[in-house]
Amino acid sequence: MEMQRNKAGRTPSGHQFSRLKPAEMDPLAEYGLPSKGEKRLLNHKTQEAYYSKIAERYLAFCTDAGDRDSLQKHFSRIALGETTNTNTSTPLLPPGSTSTPPSSSHSHEPPTTPQLPPPSDLSQILSALRKLREALVASSRLDDFTTQVYLFAVRLGILSSSFETYLPSLLYLLRVIHRSPTHPLTSVEYHEVVSYLVLDTACRRGDLAEAYTLRNRYKLKDPKVDATLKALVMDDWVTWRRTKRAVDGYRVRLMEFAEPGIRGHILKAFGRAYLSVGVEYLEETMGMKWEDMVERFGVGWELNNGRVVIRKIRGRTQ
């Protein structure tokens, strides 16, 4: 038997019906920032459940991107600067995930234009990670879960070129978590974190002296990091490219901050040393197309029948 409603729209039990559907709230937006007064995230169980939602959203984000190349393009869209490297970096998966990252193994299929996820999706994930990190600090939690969250924030922040995310996380891992007497970083985690900090200092901040200071302070021994620093000091493009091909995707992302400067130096070297050069050789050496050089570096040289005319010899006047 159906409930009888009176003229006020109420049932005999006093409940009021509404024709409006309840608004659907994004699970990642359910909580606010602990620094702004949010208290619910201080509970350890709530923190772990919230992290599971973040990881689930990130996996969905990677899946929606389609394949590895599309995912790289999306990260490049939201990067702070223009990136030109096509080196493949492994998409980040949350620790403990059994899923495999998207790959481009289906290149034999007809080409399609995948719908890239909107930048707001990744922004929400980064914002949720900030809330969780603040909650961990406010609750004074130092355990394996805290380390896992901060490492995830570092890796995702690097891939998205968001130093606002990865730099505070790197410093907290080194200054607080690693100094914890009960849950310090493992030797592998410590090496990874220090190498990222040194590369960020050298490539993004451009402070080579500070980068060498950090390398010595934390006793980092990494031939690839040393080669990167030396290439920056010497403006050695050959060593830079060789090293970049040999490192993982996270280090590639950090190295890309310094790439416009070192590429500009190579273009100036071409301008001083050559009258003309084959466009294919120039593109191979620079690692980018001629059109990109003109657009990004304002190259004013002329392209004529497959050769780039850098300077013209003026005839002697009588």
Disulfide bonds with the S-S distance in Angstrom:
none
